[in-house]
Amino acid sequence: MRFFKVFLLTFAILAIILTITYRARVLVSNHFITAQLSSIKVNITCLDISLTSNMNIMIDKLCLHTPKADIETTDTVIQWQNFPHLNITNIDIDKVNIKGLTPLFTTTNHIVQTNSQQSIKQLLLTTLQPYTEKISQFKLPVKINIAEIFYLPFSVTNKGKALNKIAKSSRVAPYIATLSTIDNTLYFSLRNSEKIEFIKAKLSKNKSDFSIALSSKLTLLKNFITIHQLPITPKFQSLLNAHKISGHFNSTIEYHAGYLDLQNTFAEIEIDSDSKIGNNSEFKLLGTLNFSTRLKLSSNKKTNDTTTVKYSNKSNKSTDKSTVQHHDEITLTFNGKNEISLDYKQASLVKWLAINNFPIELSSLIKDNPLSQLTLKLPDDSTLVLNQAKTTHKALTKNTLSINAIEISAHSHDKIHQASFRDIVFTLPYSNNNTRKKTPYIFAINKFSIDSPLNLVSVTDLAKFTTAPVSFHLIGSVNKTAKQTTLHLTNNSSITVNNLMVYKAKNAKKPFFIKSLTSRLNGNIQLLKNNAIFLNVNVHSQTSAVNIPEILQVNAFELVSEIKGKLDNIKMNAIAKADGITLGHIIINGPVLSPKILVSANKLALTDLLSLNIQLPSKISLTEGTLNYNVSGQITDLSSIENTPFMINAALHSVSGTIKEIGWQNLNWQQRFKLHLGKITSVKNNDNNLTVQLINTSAPISNLAMKLNWTFNKHFRLYNTKLTANILGGSVKLANIQWPFQQNHSFKVQLNNIDLAKVVALNKKQGVIVTGYISGEIPVTFDGEKYSIENGELHNTTDGLIQVVNNPAVVNLKANNSELKFAFDALENLHYHQLSSAVSLADDGYMLLETVIKGHNPDIDNDVNLNFKLSYDLPGLLKSLSITENFENRLIKDLQKNKE
């Protein structure tokens, strides 16, 4: 504005000179003009004036001296008319030379006084109104055309090496301008010494309304600002000096009916930082901005609009209502392309973070996720609102900034990171004038969306499980108040991890592998005033392709959980499912770093469980049965969960079906054991904890009952186990069983009322009939290599019958051995009253029975007393019994060692 005033002052002087010349028709008195101009501190130092043949006024040279600059005009032609009124019609100036004598913009005549309670809008209005009024009242002079204005700023020749360096190549005429006024429109342009136009202005007037169009090249404008030492803060000046700035600026300002409309465009912006970090290159900012705003300039009227404003927090039901008076707001509307990109080198950013003491975790995160460019975009028709709200108490003033949409994107190789933020409100810290207490800022994002695949290897312990990036898809809102910060996540939020190796045993060929794990989240995460975190979140985690080698393959595993509480006392309830089948419930409570865990299930159908792809050692087909279990423990080290001791209670109820083609009916089992470091140990049990109603072998076993104690650490081991069962019409009892047998281990097999008819039926021989019942005790000892039986004994408990008739083997023996004929004749119909055997186990694996039989044969009417030895194939006997495959095979294998 002051620049224009200098020109207008020159034109006023010319008009005075022309008027005096026209009326007096005499030589102009230098003394008179000097006296008239001395009051406004303008001195004429030279004047060369004449009239042309058509009575136009020709000023060959006019020199003016002012405190700000020396001004010299040459070849000025002034056209005028006398009828109907004396009027100057045109002023043409060929050249104007201006040399600055002092800084042009250091005046303090019109500095606006402000106070700290003014809003941003009030501050702008206070600043703009005086200029708006001056422009509104300003009357454009007659038609003027200045071909060239050579302008040498004061600072170029008198200030600093940096400024002189800028003007080295243009010492004669650093700036060249043109100025003209035509039909109430003023045109102005400014070029540098290389004749590159970098400022262009157009002012149009219509009574009190006006419009201004400005355009500029930012690089040259920055140099212009630096040279003229504008009254800006040292910090801002330092920023200008430290950055290279380029691009184009266009602005349109329109004033009509008290409203000021501004439309601004910044195109091809490029800001390079001259500051280097270490040996790394600078940062670069690129972009384009297009925004507009409207201001109502009301200097005399105050608009008080009383409105009730409700600040709501979606994370809770509390609201803060206050009656406010406002309309002190500025709205920026962004139309067209609005995009800012930040280019930088990874090493530069990491170094900068280290210099500014950012957390090392952030530096590690950026190292693992290098980004070459970061872009901020404002969608079309986005708005930015600066607003001040005053309460009716006049004690509180709230300054807020809100924007309806921001989009951020970044690229890293083949990864794309995107974030969208909508309805953002930022309330600046404000003070209560009565209490002098300052309220912290309030921040809210009504809706955000984040899609980002992040590599977290260096930040967390995730590297133990996978090197794949973690994909975040988060949708929700953020609300920060003085008391808490709340992050609200909607149902569509999810976190996905791929290719998880959950666990690998030392000797396992393949690890426990999960192809994909996706957790869907919704709920609130709150950061409280004391930095405590409170969770109220629902999490639905789902895995695909769970593969535990040689044990289990599941298409989908689900964990539906509800998490509540602070980190020092968290509570989680969850349900686990595999391929749609509920496996159990999980309860976690206590501190996050050392939580207590309870996993349980009640009446889990075994038929459902076996429908999963479980790789069992034997073929199992069940018709009914349920499983109850609970696993409890407290984790002390999250990185080594396998070191945590867990107590396990398990129970099977009413299990029926077939195992390796052997039928089982009504099996019941319950056990309490401990799991630690991969080893399972049952808690010592003194009562029967395994019962089976019926095992359908060739010799059916019924009412089996066991006191079962066992361990598992790579191999299965029974110890201190007792067994009772009904078999072959009687019962059997085994005490103090261990498996596998240890050296010098011994146990006793007690038989009670075994039906001999059923024993003989196991290995049917033609023409052999035996009846009666026997009991006895057989002690078994294992010396580390072989089994042995000594002092075993069997005896009859009832009288019985032995008949050997039409047996081909017996007939053959009787025909060929006369000595055996009497014995076999006696056995053809022997009614015995005593049957006893001494039992031993021979080295060849055969059981030896030294048998004594006493009785009467009515057919030969003779008492019979037989003593003989009977050798029986014990492995063959066990095969015929076929109790359990694993036990049978292992025992037979050990017994067969005796034959070798």
C-alpha positions, 0 to 999 in steps of 0.5 A: 500500500505504501508503494502505491502511495509513493506513486500517487504522491508523484502523480499529485505533484504532477497535477499541481505543476500542470495546474499552475502551468496552465493557469499562470502561463509563466515559468513555475517557481521552484520556491513556491512548489518547494514551499507547498511540498515541505509540509508532506516532507517531499522536496523537488530537487529537479524539474524540467517542464515544457509545453508541446505544440498541441498544448500537452505538458511535457516534463522531461525530468522531475526529481523528488526526495522523500525520507524513504526514497529518491524518485526520478521521472523522465519523459512524462507527457500529460494530456488535459482538457479545458472544456467543460471543466479543466481535467487531466485525461492521460498521464504517460511516463516513460521511466521512473527510477526509485532508489530506496533510502531506508527499509520500505516496510518498517513504519509503525504508523498503522500497526493494529493494537490487539489483545490476547483475548481476540479470536483469530477472526477478530484479529484478522478483521482488526488487521484487514478492516483499515486496509479494506476501508482505505481501498474502498474510499480510494479513487483511482486517478485519471488514465495513467501508464508508466512504461518502466519503473526501475526500483533499487531497494535500500537493503540491496546496497546497504545490508549484509552479504546475503542480500548483496549476493542476491542482487549481484547480477542486477545491481543496475536495476534489481526490480522493474515494474509497470503501472497503469490505470484504465477505466477504474482498474489498476494494473501492476506487475513487477519483474526481477533484473532478468525481466521475469515477472513474479508479481502481478496485480489487478485492482478493480473499483466499483464505488465502494466495492472492489476486487484484487487479483494477485499472482506471484512466483514464490521463489522470487517473492521469497527473495523480495521478502528477504531483501525488504526485511519485512516485519516478521518474526525472527523464527519465520525469517529463519525458516525462510532462509533455511528452505528453498521455495518454488511454485506459483501463487494466485489469489482473488480478493473481492469485497462486496456489501461488507463481505470479503471473499478470497480465493487462493491457489498455490500450484507446483509448490516445492519446498526444499530444506537447506538443512542437512542431517549428517551427510544426508540430503534435505527434505522436500515438500511438494504440492498444490492448494486451492482454497477460498473463504468469506469474511464479514467485515462489520466494524460498527455492528456486533453480531451476537448469536447465542447457541447451545453447543453440545460436546459429546463423547461417543465412548461414554454417556457424559456430555458437556453442555454450555451456552455460548455466543459465537460467530467468530469463525473463519471457514476455508473451503478446499476445491479442486486439487489439494495435495501435499507430498513430503519426500525424504530419505530414510536415513535423514528421517531416522537421524532427525528423530534421534536428534530430537529424542524421539522414542527408539521404538519409533525409529525402529518402526520407520527402519523396518517400514521405509517410506519414500513419500508421504502424501496428504490430500484434502478431498474436494469441498473439504472445509477447515473452520477456525472458531471461537466460542465464548460462554455466557459467563464471559470467563471462558473462551474456546478457540477451535479448529475443525476440518471435515476430511483429510486423507494421508497415503504413503508408499513403500515398495509394493506396500501402500499405507492409507489413512482417512480422517473425517470431522476433526475438531481441535479445541486449543487450550484455554484459560478461565479468567476467574480461576486462572486455570488453563484447560488442556486441549480437546481433540476429536476425530469423528471417523477415521480409517487406517489401512497399513501393512506394518513390519513390526519385527524390531518393535515387538517379539513377533519375529519369533513367530513370523517375519510377515507384515501385520496388516491393520484395517482400523475404523473408528473415532478418537476423542480426547478430553481433559480427563481421558483419551478414547479410541473407539473401534467399529466392528469392521476393524481388524488386524491380520498376521500371516504365516505364523509359526506358533511353536516348534519342538526340538525334535519335530520335523515341522513347526506348529503352523498357522497360515493366517490369523485375523482379529476383528475388534470393536469397542473402546480403548481409553487412556486415563488421566494418570496414563492408565489404559482401560479396555472394553473391547470385543475381539473375534480372532479367526485363523485359517489352515491350522496345522500341527504336524502329525496331530491336527489340521483345522480349516478354521479356528475361532476365538470370540472374546470380551476384554475389560479392565485396566492393564494391571487387572485385565478380565477376558472371557472367550469361547474357542471354536474349531471348524464351528465346534465349540472347544471350550471357554477361556477366562483370563484375569490379573495383570497383563504381564502375569495373568491367570488363565483358566481354559475349560469345557463341559460336556464336549461331545467326543463325536464332534471332537473326532469329526475334526481332522485329528490324526490319531495313532489308532482308528477310533469310532465313537457313538457317544461320550463327553469330555470335561476339562479345565486347564489353569495356571499363571503365566510369569513370562509371556515370551516363554509360556511353555515354562508356565506350570499348568494344572489340568483336570480331565474327565471322560463320561459314558464313552462308547465305540470302537478302538482298532475294531475292539468295542468299548462300552461306557468308559469313564475316566477322570484325572488331575495332572500337571503340565510343565516344560512339555512333561505331563505328570498325573497327581497321585490317585488312590482311588479307581479313576478309570472304569469300563463296563465292557470291552468286547474282545474274544474274551470279553472284559467287563466291569474293568476298574483301574487306579491310574497314575501316569506320566508323559514326556516323549514316552508314556509311562504307567506307575503304581497302577491297580486293575480289577476286571471280570473275565472268563466268568471270573475276575482278575486283579493286578496290583502295583503295575508299571509300564514299561517294566523297570528292572527288578519290578514285580507284580502279582496276577490274582485270578478268582473263579475263572471258568475253564470252559471259557478258557478252553473255548479261546483255543478250541480243540476237537473233542476237548471239554473242560468244566469247573472254576479255578483261582490262583496267584501268579507273581511276575518279575522283570529282570531288565531283559526277561520276564519270569514266573516262579511259585505261581499256583492255580487251584480249582474252587469247584469240582469239574469235568474233563472229557477228551473224546474223538480228539484226533491227536489223542487217538493217534497218541493212544494208538502209538503209545501204550503207556499213554493209553490209560491216562487218556482213557481216564480223561475221556470222562474224568470227574475231578475234585482236585485240579492244581498247577504250579506255574512258571515261565520258561526261557522259551516264552512258554508258560509251564503248568505242573498239573495235578488232577485227582478224580473219578472216571465212572466209565472205568469205575476207577479213581484217577490221580494224574501228574503231568506238565503242560506247556502253553504259548503265552504270546499266543494266549495274549493274541487270542485275548486281544485286549489292547494293541499297543500293550499287547504288541509291546508285551509280546515283543518282550516275551519273545526275547525269552525265546532267543 
